[in-house]
Amino acid sequence: MSDGDRAQVVAKFEKNSREEIWVSLDDFRGRKIINIRVHYKGETGEWLPGKQGIAMSVERYRDLAQAILQLGERLQHDGLLRTADR
């Protein structure tokens, strides 16, 4: 990403002891994109973006949200997702 591109980190969560997943709203070539990317700690301790991830147009947000909801339903159906009371 160039200096003209800006990332607005919306959420972060731990993937494992060495990596985090960052969800951000970025500018890329003058367009807003949703960026979901694995970050890792560099030698100096700073978080750096890795190659693993996905970037998509914000116009695809509703499709992504629907897919996440369907995934949650499937995980619950298969007994792989704990409910809040368990």
C-alpha positions as CSV (number, residue, x, y, z in Angstrom):
1,M,0.0,0.0,0.0
2,S,1.3,3.4,-0.9
3,D,1.4,6.4,1.5
4,G,-1.7,7.8,-0.3
5,D,-3.6,4.6,0.7
6,R,-5.2,4.7,4.2
7,A,-6.3,1.8,6.3
8,Q,-9.0,2.1,9.0
9,V,-8.6,-1.0,11.3
10,V,-12.1,-2.0,12.4
11,A,-11.3,-5.2,14.4
12,K,-8.4,-7.4,15.3
13,F,-8.3,-10.9,16.9
14,E,-5.7,-13.5,17.6
15,K,-5.2,-16.2,15.1
16,N,-2.5,-18.0,17.1
17,S,0.4,-17.0,19.4
18,R,2.3,-15.3,16.5
19,E,-0.4,-13.9,14.3
20,E,-3.5,-11.7,14.3
21,I,-6.3,-11.2,11.8
22,W,-7.1,-7.6,11.0
23,V,-10.3,-6.4,9.5
24,S,-10.0,-3.0,7.9
25,L,-11.5,-0.5,5.5
26,D,-8.8,0.5,3.0
27,D,-8.4,2.8,0.0
28,F,-6.9,1.1,-3.0
29,R,-6.4,2.9,-6.2
30,G,-9.1,5.4,-5.2
31,R,-11.7,2.8,-4.2
32,K,-12.8,1.6,-0.8
33,I,-12.1,-2.1,-0.1
34,I,-12.7,-4.5,2.8
35,N,-9.4,-6.1,3.8
36,I,-9.3,-9.2,6.0
37,R,-5.6,-10.0,6.4
38,V,-3.3,-12.0,8.6
39,H,-0.6,-9.9,10.3
40,Y,2.6,-11.1,12.0
41,K,5.1,-9.5,14.3
42,G,8.3,-8.4,12.5
43,E,11.8,-8.5,14.0
44,T,11.3,-5.1,15.6
45,G,8.0,-6.1,17.2
46,E,5.8,-4.2,14.7
47,W,2.8,-5.8,13.1
48,L,3.2,-6.5,9.4
49,P,0.7,-7.6,6.8
50,G,1.2,-11.1,5.5
51,K,0.2,-12.6,2.2
52,Q,-2.8,-14.5,3.6
53,G,-6.0,-12.6,3.4
54,I,-8.8,-11.3,1.2
55,A,-9.6,-7.9,-0.2
56,M,-12.9,-7.1,-1.8
57,S,-15.0,-4.2,-2.9
58,V,-17.3,-2.7,-0.2
59,E,-20.2,-3.5,-2.6
60,R,-19.6,-7.2,-1.7
61,Y,-20.1,-6.6,2.0
62,R,-23.7,-7.9,2.1
63,D,-22.6,-11.1,0.4
64,L,-19.8,-11.6,2.9
65,A,-22.1,-10.9,5.8
66,Q,-24.6,-13.4,4.5
67,A,-21.9,-16.0,4.0
68,I,-20.7,-15.5,7.6
69,L,-24.3,-16.0,8.9
70,Q,-24.7,-19.1,6.8
71,L,-21.4,-20.4,8.2
72,G,-22.5,-19.8,11.8
73,E,-25.8,-21.7,11.1
74,R,-23.8,-24.6,9.7
75,L,-21.3,-24.6,12.6
76,Q,-24.2,-24.6,15.1
77,H,-26.0,-27.4,13.2
78,D,-22.9,-29.5,13.2
79,G,-22.3,-28.8,17.0
80,L,-19.0,-27.0,16.3
81,L,-20.1,-23.6,17.6
82,R,-20.6,-23.1,21.3
83,T,-23.6,-21.0,22.3
84,A,-23.2,-18.1,24.7
85,D,-24.6,-20.2,27.7
86,R,-22.2,-23.1,27.3
